[in-house]
Amino acid sequence: MRDLRDVIIRPLVTEKSMNLLEENKYTFIVGKRSNKTEIKNAIEKIFKVTVEKVSTMNVKGKPKKMGRFVGKKPDYKKAIVKVRSGEKIRIFDNI
């Protein structure tokens, strides 16, 4: 079994993800090789909540310029996790 820190990398805080909190949906950046079952089990173990649904998507990195040099931001995988109503993930309370 993989380490939980390899599955869940960090929470993703954007304006859109903050609007999803009203629907009990939380957004995380996860490992590229993580699947929905691993994500569900990791969230339930780390935050002690019940997960109802997991949606995942692969996000392409955007091209960036630094003067005359052209580069690219890295690709990443994003997961939106729906938690049972009445339960909360505490790290999103202070944001």
N, C-alpha and C positions, 0 to 999 in steps of 0.2 A: 504494500500500500504506500502511496506517496505521502509525503509530509504535507500537512495542511497549509503551510506557508508557501508551498509550491503551487497549490491550487488557487488560493485567494491571495492576490498580490496587494491590492489596496482598494479603498473605496473611491468611487469616481464622483466628484462634486462639481456639478454644472447646474445651470439654471433649469434645464429640462429635468435632470435627475431630482432636483429639489421639489419640482412640481409633482413628480411621481410619488413622493412620500405621502401625499394625501390619500393615495390608493393602496398604501402599505407595500409599495414596491421600492426596493433598494438596488442601487447600481454599483457594481464592482468591476475592477479590472482583474482578470483571472489569467492563469497560465494558458498558453496557446494549445497545449495538449490536454487540457482538462475537459471532461465531458459533463453533462448535466447531472448525472448521478453523483460524481465526485464533488461537484460544486454544492449540491444540496446537502450532502453529508458533512462537508466542511463548515458550511454556514450553521447547520444545526448544532454541531459540536462546539464551535467557537463562541457563538452568540446565544446558545440555549433558547432557540425559537423553533417553531414548526414551519417548514417551508411548504407552500402549496404548489408553486409553479416556478420553473426556471426557464428563461429565454436567453439564448446566447447569440452573439453575432461577431464576425470578424471585421475589424475596422482597419482600413488601409491608411497608412501614414501619408500625411500631406507633404508636398514638396516645399522646401524652405530655401531662401536665399540669404547669404551672408556676404554682402558686397558683390563681388563678381563670382563667388563660389556658390554652386548649387548643390544642395543636399536633400535629404528626405528624413522626416520624422519616422520612427519605427512603427511597424504594424503592431496591433494588439487585439486581444479578444476581450469582449465586454459581456457581462452577464447581468440581467435584470431579474431579481429574485422577489417573488411575491410571498409575503409572510401572512400567516393566519391573522384575521382581524382581532384586535385587542392586544396583540404582541408587538413589541418594538425592538429595534436594534439601537442600543444606547449610544454608539459612536456618532450617530446622526443627530442626536438631541442638541448638541452644543453648536451646531453649524447654522 
